[in-house]
Amino acid sequence: MNSKISVIIPTYNSEKYITRCLDSLKAQTKMPYEIIIVNDNTLDILTNYEGLKLDVITIENHGQGYARNLALSKAKGDYIWFVDSDDTVSNNAIEQLTNIINKECVDVINFNYSITNLKGKIKRYNKFEKQPYMVEGKACSILLSNNLYFTVNNLYNKKFLIDNNIKYGEGYIYEDYEFWVEVSINARK
């Protein structure tokens, strides 16, 4: 199987961070199938960015939930990774994720992440440090109890999201928590 990963990045006043985010994607050992950016006002930066093919959707700001749902409806990849504009991605992340999804058709992959504060201090969240594990069947309670959840540290099977009508809430903050609850209730692998 040759699964493809679409990276979706909503932007809103992201001028300070988006180049760093795109640089981290450009440095990947394996490129994503596509990078979709839902843009509000960073078009000058995106138009002049070199080294990546970007699919840019320019809209008025309607919030992250709306932007992610719009990009999801246009994505052509088999798996979706929602990345925030102020994130950076480890240079082998796409390759590692592709290796997993080419072996196993899963609904969601939850993985480690790090947070760097404004002073440069890094805090690592390494729940899967020793051995990755797979849950089949009754994943709901394990996923819901997961204290390592952010939208950005998960890869989602697009067909799983579409078949279960899982979308982000729109017009309010913390729209990703509702999304995660729906993923947790419906995920089987």
Backbone bond lengths (Angstrom), bond angles and torsions (degrees), N, CA, C in turn:
res aa  C-N    CA-C-N  psi(-1)  N-CA   C-N-CA  omega(-1)  CA-C   N-CA-C  phi
1 M - - - 1.446 - - 1.533 109.15 -
2 N 1.305 116.83 141.32 1.449 121.06 178.98 1.519 108.80 -123.02
3 S 1.326 116.62 79.63 1.457 122.55 -176.96 1.519 111.00 -74.19
4 K 1.325 115.20 147.95 1.458 121.78 -177.41 1.524 110.12 -116.13
5 I 1.336 115.61 139.45 1.454 121.91 -179.03 1.528 109.91 -108.00
6 S 1.329 115.15 126.02 1.465 121.65 171.75 1.523 107.83 -99.82
7 V 1.322 116.62 131.16 1.454 122.17 175.51 1.525 107.62 -102.45
8 I 1.329 116.39 127.71 1.459 122.32 -179.46 1.522 108.82 -115.29
9 I 1.336 116.09 126.48 1.463 121.23 -178.25 1.528 109.12 -127.54
10 P 1.341 117.77 108.91 1.465 118.62 171.13 1.530 109.18 -80.43
11 T 1.332 117.03 140.60 1.460 119.65 177.97 1.519 109.72 -121.98
12 Y 1.295 115.16 144.66 1.459 121.80 172.19 1.521 106.92 -154.28
13 N 1.306 116.65 113.29 1.468 121.65 -175.80 1.529 110.61 49.72
14 S 1.317 116.19 50.40 1.467 122.05 -172.05 1.527 113.86 -102.91
15 E 1.303 117.25 17.21 1.462 120.65 -174.77 1.521 113.36 -55.95
16 K 1.331 117.90 -35.48 1.463 122.03 -177.04 1.527 112.55 -71.22
17 Y 1.332 118.01 -26.05 1.460 120.89 -167.46 1.521 115.54 -117.42
18 I 1.310 118.22 -26.26 1.464 120.35 -167.58 1.532 112.65 -61.55
19 T 1.322 118.36 -36.43 1.468 120.15 179.94 1.528 110.34 -62.78
20 R 1.326 117.11 -43.01 1.475 120.74 178.44 1.529 110.70 -61.95
21 C 1.320 116.68 -40.59 1.459 121.44 177.94 1.528 110.23 -62.62
22 L 1.332 116.43 -49.01 1.469 120.63 -179.22 1.524 111.68 -65.07
23 D 1.331 117.03 -37.05 1.469 120.00 176.54 1.529 110.76 -59.36
24 S 1.336 116.68 -39.28 1.470 119.47 179.93 1.525 110.84 -68.31
25 L 1.307 117.90 -32.29 1.472 120.56 176.15 1.526 110.64 -73.59
26 K 1.317 116.77 -36.36 1.464 120.95 178.42 1.523 111.26 -65.28
27 A 1.331 117.25 -27.76 1.467 122.10 -177.80 1.528 113.23 -84.83
28 Q 1.324 118.53 4.40 1.464 121.26 -177.58 1.527 111.59 -63.05
29 T 1.329 115.88 145.04 1.461 120.75 175.05 1.528 110.74 -73.55
30 K 1.323 117.38 -21.04 1.463 123.73 172.55 1.520 106.43 -137.36
31 M 1.306 116.73 128.41 1.460 120.87 -177.33 1.528 111.21 -77.62
32 P 1.347 116.97 146.24 1.463 119.17 172.56 1.528 109.66 -67.10
33 Y 1.312 116.18 158.70 1.463 121.25 179.00 1.525 110.39 -61.69
34 E 1.323 116.29 -41.42 1.462 120.76 178.21 1.525 109.12 -155.19
35 I 1.329 114.77 156.15 1.457 122.03 174.01 1.519 106.52 -124.83
36 I 1.331 115.12 116.51 1.464 120.94 -179.81 1.523 107.79 -108.34
37 I 1.319 115.93 125.15 1.458 121.33 178.24 1.518 108.40 -115.35
38 V 1.320 115.71 124.68 1.457 120.71 173.71 1.521 105.37 -96.33
39 N 1.326 115.06 109.83 1.448 123.88 -165.97 1.519 112.55 -103.82
40 D 1.321 114.82 142.27 1.461 119.11 171.09 1.520 110.95 -107.46
41 N 1.318 117.70 -60.25 1.464 118.56 -176.29 1.527 113.35 -143.11
42 T 1.311 118.04 25.76 1.461 120.88 179.86 1.527 110.67 -107.58
43 L 1.328 117.15 22.98 1.457 121.15 -173.11 1.523 112.52 -60.28
44 D 1.326 119.22 -37.54 1.465 120.48 179.52 1.519 111.01 -59.19
45 I 1.308 117.16 -45.29 1.465 121.27 179.04 1.530 110.01 -63.94
46 L 1.320 117.02 -45.67 1.463 121.05 -176.78 1.524 111.51 -67.35
47 T 1.316 117.49 -39.06 1.461 121.55 -179.77 1.522 111.25 -64.36
48 N 1.317 116.76 -35.87 1.462 121.29 -176.84 1.521 113.72 -94.16
49 Y 1.320 117.43 -0.44 1.462 119.67 -179.08 1.524 109.13 -74.77
50 E 1.315 116.78 130.87 1.467 121.05 -177.22 1.519 110.56 -113.20
51 G 1.308 115.76 149.32 1.449 121.46 173.01 1.516 115.22 105.41
52 L 1.328 117.49 -8.59 1.458 122.03 177.24 1.519 108.96 -136.79
53 K 1.314 115.87 142.37 1.462 119.63 170.84 1.529 106.53 -86.55
54 L 1.305 115.33 119.25 1.459 121.10 -178.11 1.521 109.57 -114.52
55 D 1.325 116.28 133.07 1.462 121.44 169.73 1.520 105.95 -95.63
56 V 1.327 116.53 112.57 1.459 120.79 -174.87 1.523 109.35 -109.83
57 I 1.328 115.17 125.84 1.458 122.54 174.43 1.527 105.96 -108.90
58 T 1.326 117.60 117.49 1.453 120.75 -178.76 1.522 109.76 -101.65
59 I 1.319 115.27 124.05 1.467 121.90 -178.93 1.524 109.04 -142.25
60 E 1.317 116.77 167.06 1.459 120.61 168.74 1.524 107.48 -72.53
61 N 1.318 116.34 152.70 1.457 120.21 -178.19 1.529 111.32 -66.42
62 H 1.327 115.37 123.21 1.468 122.60 173.79 1.521 110.83 -124.27
63 G 1.335 117.40 10.05 1.452 121.84 179.53 1.523 112.47 98.38
64 Q 1.336 114.77 163.55 1.468 120.82 -177.13 1.515 112.78 -63.73
65 G 1.329 117.70 -40.90 1.463 119.93 -178.51 1.518 111.39 -58.55
66 Y 1.313 116.43 -47.73 1.469 121.18 179.07 1.527 110.33 -61.56
67 A 1.335 116.75 -46.60 1.465 121.44 -178.83 1.529 111.25 -60.49
68 R 1.321 116.99 -44.82 1.470 120.07 179.90 1.522 111.50 -65.70
69 N 1.324 117.69 -42.21 1.469 120.92 178.80 1.526 111.18 -63.18
70 L 1.327 117.08 -42.02 1.459 120.99 179.23 1.522 110.39 -61.97
71 A 1.322 117.10 -48.59 1.467 120.88 -179.71 1.523 111.42 -64.74
72 L 1.328 117.59 -38.36 1.462 121.06 177.57 1.527 110.69 -59.16
73 S 1.322 116.95 -39.80 1.470 120.35 -179.67 1.523 111.96 -67.37
74 K 1.313 118.07 -20.64 1.464 122.17 -178.47 1.529 112.97 -102.12
75 A 1.319 117.67 -14.27 1.469 121.79 -175.41 1.524 111.11 -64.88
76 K 1.329 115.15 141.91 1.463 121.42 -179.34 1.530 112.80 -106.93
77 G 1.327 117.14 -8.78 1.455 120.27 -178.98 1.517 112.70 -74.61
78 D 1.332 115.62 164.73 1.468 122.09 177.78 1.528 111.11 -79.73
79 Y 1.316 116.15 -29.41 1.462 122.66 -178.89 1.522 109.15 -126.92
80 I 1.328 115.61 149.44 1.451 122.44 -175.32 1.524 109.49 -120.71
81 W 1.328 115.68 131.69 1.451 121.70 173.04 1.519 106.99 -121.43
82 F 1.327 115.71 114.20 1.458 122.13 176.62 1.526 107.95 -86.86
83 V 1.318 116.83 114.83 1.459 122.82 -179.35 1.527 107.26 -115.09
84 D 1.319 117.05 137.60 1.460 120.22 176.32 1.526 109.58 -84.23
85 S 1.317 115.89 154.56 1.468 120.97 -174.94 1.526 113.41 -66.23
86 D 1.317 118.43 -18.52 1.469 120.74 177.89 1.525 112.40 -99.83
87 D 1.322 117.48 11.88 1.465 122.17 178.12 1.521 110.71 -91.66
88 T 1.324 114.88 155.21 1.458 121.13 165.98 1.524 106.54 -122.12
89 V 1.313 115.23 153.28 1.449 121.76 -173.44 1.529 109.30 -119.19
90 S 1.340 117.26 131.13 1.464 121.24 176.95 1.516 109.53 -53.59
91 N 1.342 116.30 142.76 1.465 119.70 -169.57 1.525 115.44 -67.13
92 N 1.319 118.61 -11.61 1.467 119.56 177.31 1.529 111.97 -115.15
93 A 1.325 117.48 13.90 1.473 121.10 -174.90 1.530 112.30 -62.35
94 I 1.313 118.16 -48.95 1.469 120.83 -178.59 1.527 110.34 -62.25
95 E 1.318 116.60 -40.63 1.466 120.36 178.93 1.525 110.98 -62.98
96 Q 1.331 117.66 -46.78 1.464 120.80 179.89 1.529 111.29 -62.67
97 L 1.319 117.00 -44.73 1.468 120.33 179.95 1.531 110.99 -64.83
98 T 1.324 116.77 -40.70 1.468 120.39 178.76 1.525 110.60 -62.94
99 N 1.321 117.50 -40.36 1.469 120.59 178.05 1.525 111.07 -59.54
100 I 1.326 116.94 -40.03 1.465 120.41 179.90 1.519 111.02 -68.11
101 I 1.323 117.35 -49.72 1.471 119.25 -175.09 1.520 112.78 -72.89
102 N 1.325 117.90 -18.80 1.461 119.55 174.14 1.531 111.41 -76.43
103 K 1.341 117.65 -19.82 1.462 121.96 177.61 1.523 112.14 -94.57
104 E 1.335 116.64 -36.89 1.470 122.55 -174.27 1.519 110.32 -131.95
105 C 1.307 117.05 131.55 1.460 121.14 172.62 1.529 107.02 -87.16
106 V 1.333 116.07 104.10 1.459 121.02 -176.93 1.523 109.51 -115.38
107 D 1.326 115.60 160.23 1.458 121.01 177.23 1.524 111.22 -79.89
108 V 1.320 116.30 -39.60 1.463 121.27 -177.22 1.521 109.56 -152.71
109 I 1.318 115.89 144.92 1.460 121.92 171.59 1.524 106.27 -119.17
110 N 1.320 116.56 125.28 1.456 123.22 177.52 1.523 106.67 -107.17
111 F 1.344 118.70 129.77 1.458 119.81 -174.13 1.522 112.28 -137.46
112 N 1.321 115.01 168.25 1.462 122.85 -177.88 1.519 111.23 -64.27
113 Y 1.335 115.12 160.59 1.455 120.96 175.49 1.519 109.42 -154.68
114 S 1.318 115.68 168.89 1.459 122.91 176.16 1.520 108.17 -129.62
115 I 1.321 115.55 150.16 1.456 121.25 174.55 1.519 107.46 -119.68
116 T 1.325 116.01 129.77 1.456 121.82 176.58 1.524 107.87 -109.23
117 N 1.326 116.93 122.81 1.462 118.81 179.90 1.527 110.36 -81.32
118 L 1.325 117.26 177.44 1.463 121.92 -175.59 1.525 113.13 -63.79
119 K 1.326 117.80 -20.24 1.465 121.50 177.64 1.528 111.99 -89.77
120 G 1.328 117.27 0.05 1.454 121.38 178.32 1.518 114.61 89.87
121 K 1.323 117.72 3.42 1.458 120.60 179.04 1.538 109.07 -76.41
122 I 1.323 116.01 132.62 1.468 121.80 -175.85 1.520 110.07 -106.04
123 K 1.316 116.37 131.41 1.467 122.21 172.73 1.521 106.89 -117.31
124 R 1.326 116.73 123.00 1.462 122.48 -178.38 1.521 110.04 -98.34
125 Y 1.311 115.45 140.32 1.461 122.66 175.87 1.525 106.15 -116.43
126 N 1.338 115.55 100.31 1.463 121.65 -171.51 1.519 111.91 -117.11
127 K 1.284 117.55 67.37 1.457 121.22 177.59 1.528 111.38 -66.59
128 F 1.312 116.74 -29.87 1.465 121.33 -173.39 1.528 110.81 -107.54
129 E 1.329 116.12 35.49 1.455 121.11 -174.69 1.526 112.83 -64.42
130 K 1.326 117.63 -42.86 1.463 120.38 -174.37 1.520 112.56 -82.79
131 Q 1.321 117.11 -54.30 1.462 120.02 -173.40 1.517 109.06 -152.63
132 P 1.314 116.05 131.49 1.460 116.91 173.47 1.525 109.59 -67.89
133 Y 1.284 117.05 153.36 1.459 119.20 177.10 1.520 109.91 -137.77
134 M 1.323 114.03 157.20 1.440 120.69 -179.31 1.514 109.49 -120.47
135 V 1.296 114.77 138.46 1.452 121.25 176.99 1.518 107.61 -115.43
136 E 1.323 116.68 128.66 1.456 120.74 176.24 1.514 108.68 -119.14
137 G 1.324 116.16 146.05 1.456 120.21 176.62 1.506 112.76 86.54
138 K 1.329 117.67 -101.45 1.463 122.52 -173.14 1.521 111.33 -89.50
139 A 1.311 116.58 69.85 1.456 121.15 -177.75 1.515 112.60 -84.81
140 C 1.310 118.49 -14.93 1.459 123.25 -170.49 1.519 113.43 -51.83
141 S 1.315 119.37 -55.97 1.465 120.88 -174.77 1.521 111.58 -66.41
142 I 1.320 117.61 -34.98 1.463 120.56 178.45 1.523 110.41 -67.54
143 L 1.317 116.62 -45.04 1.459 119.88 -179.85 1.528 111.77 -67.36
144 L 1.321 117.44 -41.52 1.464 120.25 -179.29 1.528 112.48 -67.49
145 S 1.324 117.02 -28.81 1.466 119.80 179.48 1.526 112.01 -85.91
146 N 1.309 116.80 0.53 1.451 121.90 -176.49 1.525 110.91 -68.06
147 N 1.316 116.86 118.26 1.456 119.99 177.54 1.525 111.66 -91.43
148 L 1.319 116.78 6.51 1.464 121.73 176.33 1.523 110.14 -108.95
149 Y 1.310 117.03 45.44 1.452 118.64 -178.74 1.518 112.29 -108.07
150 F 1.284 115.33 126.51 1.455 126.20 163.13 1.521 104.30 -140.75
151 T 1.283 117.50 158.24 1.463 119.04 174.95 1.518 110.54 -56.11
152 V 1.318 116.82 -38.87 1.462 121.09 -169.34 1.528 114.80 -79.39
153 N 1.325 119.17 -9.80 1.467 118.09 178.46 1.529 110.91 -106.87
154 N 1.336 113.81 38.09 1.464 120.47 177.12 1.513 110.36 -142.52
155 L 1.307 115.12 144.87 1.458 121.86 172.16 1.518 106.27 -113.25
156 Y 1.326 116.18 130.51 1.462 121.23 -173.90 1.521 110.79 -114.55
157 N 1.320 115.54 138.23 1.457 121.72 172.75 1.534 107.16 -72.77
158 K 1.329 117.17 120.29 1.465 120.67 -176.35 1.527 111.35 -61.12
159 K 1.322 117.48 -43.32 1.468 120.58 -179.61 1.528 110.52 -60.93
160 F 1.321 117.50 -40.50 1.461 122.40 176.29 1.527 110.91 -58.39
161 L 1.340 116.78 -47.03 1.468 120.12 179.65 1.528 111.40 -62.64
162 I 1.326 116.68 -46.11 1.470 121.29 -178.02 1.529 110.70 -66.25
163 D 1.333 117.14 -48.12 1.475 121.12 -177.90 1.531 112.27 -60.38
164 N 1.338 116.47 -30.85 1.462 120.76 -178.56 1.534 112.83 -100.98
165 N 1.339 115.30 8.17 1.465 122.05 178.70 1.537 111.63 50.30
166 I 1.322 115.31 45.47 1.463 121.13 -179.94 1.523 108.42 -91.97
167 K 1.322 115.60 118.86 1.456 122.39 -179.55 1.522 108.71 -136.07
168 Y 1.325 114.81 162.82 1.454 120.76 174.47 1.519 109.57 -78.16
169 G 1.337 115.12 145.86 1.455 119.62 171.81 1.520 108.99 -66.28
170 E 1.306 117.29 154.51 1.461 121.11 -177.24 1.522 110.33 -125.51
171 G 1.321 114.85 141.25 1.451 120.21 174.14 1.521 115.12 90.14
172 Y 1.317 118.68 9.56 1.459 121.59 178.11 1.523 109.48 -151.72
173 I 1.334 116.34 164.30 1.461 119.96 -179.91 1.534 109.93 -87.29
174 Y 1.309 116.23 166.93 1.474 124.40 -175.68 1.519 111.39 61.16
175 E 1.312 115.65 31.38 1.466 120.82 177.71 1.524 111.65 -66.50
176 D 1.325 116.73 -18.62 1.458 119.56 -179.06 1.528 112.49 -77.06
177 Y 1.321 118.02 -23.85 1.465 118.81 178.93 1.522 110.79 -67.50
178 E 1.301 116.99 -45.14 1.471 121.49 176.90 1.536 110.25 -59.15
179 F 1.320 116.07 -41.44 1.461 122.08 177.84 1.532 109.74 -59.35
180 W 1.358 116.62 -46.19 1.466 121.09 -179.13 1.527 111.95 -63.96
181 V 1.327 117.39 -37.86 1.458 120.22 177.46 1.529 109.38 -60.82
182 E 1.327 117.24 -45.80 1.474 120.50 179.00 1.522 111.52 -62.99
183 V 1.334 116.52 -41.56 1.478 119.91 176.52 1.526 109.48 -60.28
184 S 1.324 116.89 -46.43 1.475 122.13 -176.83 1.524 111.79 -62.79
185 I 1.313 116.78 -40.82 1.466 120.73 -178.77 1.526 111.26 -67.78
186 N 1.318 116.41 -34.86 1.463 120.18 -172.40 1.519 115.18 -99.36
187 A 1.322 118.86 -18.54 1.471 121.37 -175.81 1.524 110.77 -66.66
188 R 1.298 116.00 136.85 1.470 122.10 177.63 1.518 112.13 -118.09
189 K 1.307 117.34 -15.95 1.468 118.93 179.32 1.529 109.22 -153.62
